Amino acid sequence: MTELKSFFPLPRTAYVIFPYYIEIDNQRLNASVIPSDVMQSDYPLTYAWLNHNREDLKRRDISPKPYPSDEWYRYGRQQALTAFESRLKIVVGVNSLGDKYVYDDTNTLLASGGTAGECAIAAFQKDHENSPYNLLFIHALLNHKAIEFFCRKRGSPFRGGWFSRGTAVLKEIPIPHIDTTTENSRTQLYRDIIQANQNLHSVCRELSITTSQAKRNRLEKQQRATKNNLDTMINRLYNIENIIEQVKLPA
């Protein structure tokens, strides 16, 4: 399983062969298998590698059965192949310890699962700008203690301190209503939370690549201060400043 670190770049753990065209059909994205003759003519080295492993690939449980039969290299399951194509998303570690939510703006391929591996929360596919909330705002809430408490209470506990938070739990997370079309203290707080999250991502991005211990120490101090400021604003948004310290996370 990929190690997710909130506010850090999403780690790319592998390159995958994706033998599909992404096409628009009736204003919807669909994945269609690249035909065998096209694979051989346009991607000969890829096809040679697949053909070398043909017998192993053909022994897979593929549902439904490949049609035509020379598409033996297609994926075993085709659900959600285009669900997050060209979309800003938050990758969620469904059943994991520690950090669980990573913001991704690099169009990383994701094989999602409802209660295992990773799933994702995404902006509108056609129009990111008209999504009800900025994903960085949602990401900040997800990484707050109060929401973690909610998810652990609603999710399923596992041995070793693991808690699952599948799509059924994520759909129930209480998101404060904010009318972003009006100007008031809540909309300003909303914008400040987004800006603080952007700042925290910038700090963590630098942390991920620095080789200087002195710079690392400075960045880690800045990281803690920015995260504390972010949490303080979310406390104000939920009006829980006076009780959040009393909240004990289920273990």
DOMI-970911 format. One record per residue (C-alpha): residue number from 1; chain; z, y, x. Coordinates in Angstrom, 3 decimals, decimal comma, padded with zeros to 6 digits, always signed. Last residue first. Layout:
N
[atom NUM "A" [Z Y X]]
...
END
This chain:
251
[atom 251 "A" [+019,715 +003,938 -007,631]]
[atom 250 "A" [+019,726 +006,251 -010,634]]
[atom 249 "A" [+019,540 +009,891 -009,458]]
[atom 248 "A" [+022,733 +011,883 -009,890]]
[atom 247 "A" [+022,438 +015,209 -011,691]]
[atom 246 "A" [+025,447 +017,460 -011,089]]
[atom 245 "A" [+023,511 +019,726 -008,741]]
[atom 244 "A" [+020,953 +020,353 -011,509]]
[atom 243 "A" [+023,580 +021,636 -013,961]]
[atom 242 "A" [+023,920 +025,399 -013,466]]
[atom 241 "A" [+020,332 +026,170 -012,495]]
[atom 240 "A" [+018,951 +024,094 -015,374]]
[atom 239 "A" [+016,910 +026,717 -017,245]]
[atom 238 "A" [+013,741 +024,582 -017,009]]
[atom 237 "A" [+011,785 +027,457 -015,414]]
[atom 236 "A" [+014,817 +028,621 -013,470]]
[atom 235 "A" [+015,301 +025,178 -011,934]]
[atom 234 "A" [+011,578 +025,165 -011,162]]
[atom 233 "A" [+011,989 +028,415 -009,237]]
[atom 232 "A" [+014,907 +027,015 -007,247]]
[atom 231 "A" [+012,946 +023,846 -006,443]]
[atom 230 "A" [+010,100 +025,889 -004,947]]
[atom 229 "A" [+012,505 +027,980 -002,882]]
[atom 228 "A" [+014,153 +024,822 -001,560]]
[atom 227 "A" [+010,712 +023,388 -000,723]]
[atom 226 "A" [+009,769 +026,581 +001,156]]
[atom 225 "A" [+013,010 +026,567 +003,160]]
[atom 224 "A" [+012,723 +022,881 +004,029]]
[atom 223 "A" [+009,096 +023,228 +005,172]]
[atom 222 "A" [+009,852 +026,356 +007,220]]
[atom 221 "A" [+012,554 +024,456 +009,110]]
[atom 220 "A" [+010,131 +021,551 +009,589]]
[atom 219 "A" [+007,486 +023,994 +010,828]]
[atom 218 "A" [+009,759 +025,488 +013,467]]
[atom 217 "A" [+010,863 +022,071 +014,737]]
[atom 216 "A" [+007,268 +020,861 +014,801]]
[atom 215 "A" [+006,199 +023,942 +016,766]]
[atom 214 "A" [+008,822 +023,191 +019,414]]
[atom 213 "A" [+007,833 +019,511 +019,427]]
[atom 212 "A" [+004,175 +020,375 +020,018]]
[atom 211 "A" [+001,718 +017,702 +018,924]]
[atom 210 "A" [+000,802 +019,320 +015,617]]
[atom 209 "A" [-001,509 +017,471 +013,225]]
[atom 208 "A" [+000,604 +016,424 +010,256]]
[atom 207 "A" [+002,956 +019,377 +010,605]]
[atom 206 "A" [+000,055 +021,794 +010,183]]
[atom 205 "A" [-000,875 +020,109 +006,918]]
[atom 204 "A" [+002,781 +020,183 +005,910]]
[atom 203 "A" [+002,950 +023,960 +006,371]]
[atom 202 "A" [-000,267 +024,509 +004,429]]
[atom 201 "A" [+000,916 +022,218 +001,631]]
[atom 200 "A" [+004,164 +024,170 +001,393]]
[atom 199 "A" [+002,271 +027,451 +001,098]]
[atom 198 "A" [+000,083 +026,042 -001,687]]
[atom 197 "A" [+003,213 +024,821 -003,462]]
[atom 196 "A" [+004,789 +028,263 -003,148]]
[atom 195 "A" [+001,644 +029,848 -004,607]]
[atom 194 "A" [+001,628 +027,457 -007,574]]
[atom 193 "A" [+005,329 +028,079 -008,220]]
[atom 192 "A" [+004,779 +031,856 -008,020]]
[atom 191 "A" [+001,958 +031,627 -010,564]]
[atom 190 "A" [+004,178 +029,787 -013,062]]
[atom 189 "A" [+007,048 +032,205 -012,388]]
[atom 188 "A" [+004,693 +035,070 -013,243]]
[atom 187 "A" [+003,658 +033,240 -016,409]]
[atom 186 "A" [+007,312 +032,791 -017,300]]
[atom 185 "A" [+008,252 +036,431 -016,660]]
[atom 184 "A" [+005,526 +037,724 -018,964]]
[atom 183 "A" [+001,786 +038,352 -019,010]]
[atom 182 "A" [-000,179 +036,446 -021,640]]
[atom 181 "A" [-003,158 +034,085 -021,348]]
[atom 180 "A" [-001,176 +031,553 -019,275]]
[atom 179 "A" [+000,868 +030,592 -022,302]]
[atom 178 "A" [+003,436 +028,332 -020,687]]
[atom 177 "A" [+004,912 +025,290 -022,390]]
[atom 176 "A" [+007,260 +023,443 -020,061]]
[atom 175 "A" [+006,065 +019,928 -019,139]]
[atom 174 "A" [+008,329 +017,098 -020,301]]
[atom 173 "A" [+007,083 +013,845 -018,717]]
[atom 172 "A" [+006,016 +011,467 -021,491]]
[atom 171 "A" [+002,471 +010,775 -020,287]]
[atom 170 "A" [+003,788 +009,860 -016,840]]
[atom 169 "A" [+005,946 +007,087 -018,294]]
[atom 168 "A" [+003,054 +005,293 -020,031]]
[atom 167 "A" [+000,836 +005,887 -016,975]]
[atom 166 "A" [+003,169 +003,885 -014,766]]
[atom 165 "A" [+006,397 +005,044 -013,168]]
[atom 164 "A" [+007,898 +002,056 -011,425]]
[atom 163 "A" [+011,280 +002,247 -009,728]]
[atom 162 "A" [+012,219 +000,604 -006,431]]
[atom 161 "A" [+015,839 +000,567 -005,280]]
[atom 160 "A" [+015,693 -002,794 -003,511]]
[atom 159 "A" [+015,117 -004,903 -006,606]]
[atom 158 "A" [+013,081 -003,286 -009,337]]
[atom 157 "A" [+013,847 -000,667 -011,955]]
[atom 156 "A" [+011,366 +000,029 -014,791]]
[atom 155 "A" [+010,538 +003,599 -015,740]]
[atom 154 "A" [+012,084 +005,855 -018,381]]
[atom 153 "A" [+015,356 +006,593 -016,549]]
[atom 152 "A" [+013,653 +006,641 -013,157]]
[atom 151 "A" [+010,960 +008,958 -014,461]]
[atom 150 "A" [+013,437 +011,400 -016,003]]
[atom 149 "A" [+015,568 +011,576 -012,841]]
[atom 148 "A" [+012,428 +012,171 -010,767]]
[atom 147 "A" [+011,521 +014,947 -013,197]]
[atom 146 "A" [+014,898 +016,618 -012,668]]
[atom 145 "A" [+014,749 +016,183 -008,876]]
[atom 144 "A" [+011,427 +018,000 -008,513]]
[atom 143 "A" [+008,335 +016,417 -006,954]]
[atom 142 "A" [+006,610 +015,949 -010,302]]
[atom 141 "A" [+007,187 +019,611 -011,157]]
[atom 140 "A" [+005,433 +020,794 -007,981]]
[atom 139 "A" [+002,451 +018,515 -008,659]]
[atom 138 "A" [+002,116 +019,861 -012,195]]
[atom 137 "A" [+001,942 +023,415 -010,816]]
[atom 136 "A" [-000,517 +022,339 -008,133]]
[atom 135 "A" [-002,612 +020,773 -010,885]]
[atom 134 "A" [-003,123 +024,184 -012,522]]
[atom 133 "A" [-002,301 +023,885 -016,187]]
[atom 132 "A" [-004,315 +023,613 -019,405]]
[atom 131 "A" [-007,496 +022,593 -017,528]]
[atom 130 "A" [-010,079 +025,333 -017,997]]
[atom 129 "A" [-010,706 +025,956 -014,306]]
[atom 128 "A" [-011,378 +022,303 -013,586]]
[atom 127 "A" [-014,345 +022,251 -015,977]]
[atom 126 "A" [-016,284 +019,031 -016,465]]
[atom 125 "A" [-013,761 +016,442 -015,349]]
[atom 124 "A" [-010,630 +018,177 -016,571]]
[atom 123 "A" [-007,955 +017,996 -013,881]]
[atom 122 "A" [-006,592 +014,651 -012,832]]
[atom 121 "A" [-003,382 +012,628 -012,835]]
[atom 120 "A" [-003,748 +009,485 -010,777]]
[atom 119 "A" [-002,861 +005,812 -010,440]]
[atom 118 "A" [-001,659 +003,885 -007,418]]
[atom 117 "A" [-000,616 +000,327 -006,602]]
[atom 116 "A" [+000,795 -001,337 -009,697]]
[atom 115 "A" [+001,777 -000,352 -013,240]]
[atom 114 "A" [-001,327 +001,334 -014,671]]
[atom 113 "A" [-003,705 +000,664 -011,786]]
[atom 112 "A" [-006,198 +002,950 -010,097]]
[atom 111 "A" [-008,832 +002,176 -007,504]]
[atom 110 "A" [-009,156 +005,584 -005,854]]
[atom 109 "A" [-012,039 +007,022 -003,862]]
[atom 108 "A" [-011,020 +010,228 -002,092]]
[atom 107 "A" [-012,615 +013,333 -003,625]]
[atom 106 "A" [-011,117 +015,637 -000,956]]
[atom 105 "A" [-008,891 +017,780 -003,201]]
[atom 104 "A" [-005,961 +015,366 -003,333]]
[atom 103 "A" [-002,386 +016,267 -004,268]]
[atom 102 "A" [+000,056 +013,520 -003,319]]
[atom 101 "A" [+002,879 +012,194 -005,496]]
[atom 100 "A" [+005,248 +009,329 -004,712]]
[atom 99 "A" [+007,582 +010,289 -001,912]]
[atom 98 "A" [+010,472 +007,852 -001,438]]
[atom 97 "A" [+010,143 +004,247 -002,527]]
[atom 96 "A" [+007,180 +002,944 -004,475]]
[atom 95 "A" [+005,899 +001,497 -007,722]]
[atom 94 "A" [+003,353 +003,805 -009,311]]
[atom 93 "A" [+002,530 +005,799 -006,178]]
[atom 92 "A" [+000,777 +008,655 -007,944]]
[atom 91 "A" [-002,327 +010,387 -006,613]]
[atom 90 "A" [-002,592 +013,903 -007,993]]
[atom 89 "A" [-006,189 +014,820 -008,701]]
[atom 88 "A" [-008,977 +017,348 -008,297]]
[atom 87 "A" [-012,091 +015,743 -009,680]]
[atom 86 "A" [-015,418 +014,860 -008,063]]
[atom 85 "A" [-015,183 +011,231 -009,267]]
[atom 84 "A" [-011,747 +010,485 -010,678]]
[atom 83 "A" [-012,650 +008,215 -013,602]]
[atom 82 "A" [-015,912 +007,086 -011,994]]
[atom 81 "A" [-014,919 +003,555 -011,001]]
[atom 80 "A" [-012,358 +003,486 -013,828]]
[atom 79 "A" [-012,904 -000,159 -014,742]]
[atom 78 "A" [-015,597 -001,991 -012,791]]
[atom 77 "A" [-013,799 -005,173 -011,829]]
[atom 76 "A" [-014,961 -007,778 -009,312]]
[atom 75 "A" [-017,045 -005,180 -007,511]]
[atom 74 "A" [-020,760 -005,759 -007,009]]
[atom 73 "A" [-022,000 -007,879 -004,097]]
[atom 72 "A" [-023,330 -010,714 -006,311]]
[atom 71 "A" [-025,877 -008,336 -007,803]]
[atom 70 "A" [-028,636 -010,935 -007,271]]
[atom 69 "A" [-027,622 -012,604 -010,552]]
[atom 68 "A" [-029,013 -009,819 -012,742]]
[atom 67 "A" [-026,513 -009,702 -014,263]]
[atom 66 "A" [-023,236 -010,331 -012,484]]
[atom 65 "A" [-020,659 -012,280 -014,523]]
[atom 64 "A" [-018,332 -010,053 -016,557]]
[atom 63 "A" [-015,920 -010,313 -014,858]]
[atom 62 "A" [-016,197 -011,293 -011,208]]
[atom 61 "A" [-013,697 -013,848 -009,917]]
[atom 60 "A" [-014,696 -013,998 -006,274]]
[atom 59 "A" [-016,481 -017,022 -004,824]]
[atom 58 "A" [-019,713 -015,044 -004,544]]
[atom 57 "A" [-018,126 -012,669 -002,029]]
[atom 56 "A" [-017,041 -015,493 +000,262]]
[atom 55 "A" [-020,499 -017,050 +000,134]]
[atom 54 "A" [-022,252 -013,719 +000,744]]
[atom 53 "A" [-020,276 -012,654 +003,809]]
[atom 52 "A" [-023,298 -012,418 +006,106]]
[atom 51 "A" [-025,235 -011,052 +003,127]]
[atom 50 "A" [-022,758 -008,199 +002,793]]
[atom 49 "A" [-023,111 -007,374 +006,493]]
[atom 48 "A" [-026,914 -007,518 +006,287]]
[atom 47 "A" [-026,853 -005,370 +003,133]]
[atom 46 "A" [-024,883 -002,699 +004,939]]
[atom 45 "A" [-027,265 -002,839 +007,892]]
[atom 44 "A" [-030,332 -002,648 +005,632]]
[atom 43 "A" [-029,188 +000,306 +003,507]]
[atom 42 "A" [-032,401 +001,791 +002,120]]
[atom 41 "A" [-034,713 -001,244 +002,063]]
[atom 40 "A" [-032,210 -004,072 +001,566]]
[atom 39 "A" [-029,934 -002,141 -000,787]]
[atom 38 "A" [-032,971 -000,963 -002,744]]
[atom 37 "A" [-034,178 -004,561 -003,171]]
[atom 36 "A" [-030,694 -005,662 -004,265]]
[atom 35 "A" [-030,335 -003,019 -006,935]]
[atom 34 "A" [-027,639 -000,343 -006,520]]
[atom 33 "A" [-025,023 -001,189 -009,157]]
[atom 32 "A" [-024,510 +001,467 -011,837]]
[atom 31 "A" [-021,483 +003,737 -012,058]]
[atom 30 "A" [-021,349 +006,030 -015,072]]
[atom 29 "A" [-020,423 +009,680 -015,480]]
[atom 28 "A" [-020,617 +011,018 -019,019]]
[atom 27 "A" [-022,837 +013,776 -020,396]]
[atom 26 "A" [-024,948 +011,237 -022,324]]
[atom 25 "A" [-025,483 +009,309 -019,089]]
[atom 24 "A" [-024,787 +011,037 -015,784]]
[atom 23 "A" [-025,188 +008,818 -012,741]]
[atom 22 "A" [-023,037 +007,655 -009,831]]
[atom 21 "A" [-025,100 +004,997 -008,019]]
[atom 20 "A" [-023,145 +002,019 -006,806]]
[atom 19 "A" [-022,716 -000,190 -003,755]]
[atom 18 "A" [-019,450 +001,453 -002,624]]
[atom 17 "A" [-018,657 -000,064 +000,769]]
[atom 16 "A" [-015,182 +001,104 +001,680]]
[atom 15 "A" [-013,785 +003,146 +004,556]]
[atom 14 "A" [-010,099 +002,655 +005,132]]
[atom 13 "A" [-006,619 +004,193 +005,241]]
[atom 12 "A" [-007,417 +007,751 +004,263]]
[atom 11 "A" [-004,055 +009,479 +004,160]]
[atom 10 "A" [-003,628 +012,064 +001,393]]
[atom 9 "A" [-002,739 +015,339 +003,075]]
[atom 8 "A" [+001,000 +016,192 +003,049]]
[atom 7 "A" [+002,804 +017,867 +000,133]]
[atom 6 "A" [+004,301 +014,527 -000,972]]
[atom 5 "A" [+003,981 +011,735 +001,564]]
[atom 4 "A" [+002,267 +008,597 +000,264]]
[atom 3 "A" [+002,182 +005,486 +002,417]]
[atom 2 "A" [-000,836 +003,503 +001,224]]
[atom 1 "A" [+000,000 +000,000 +000,000]]
END
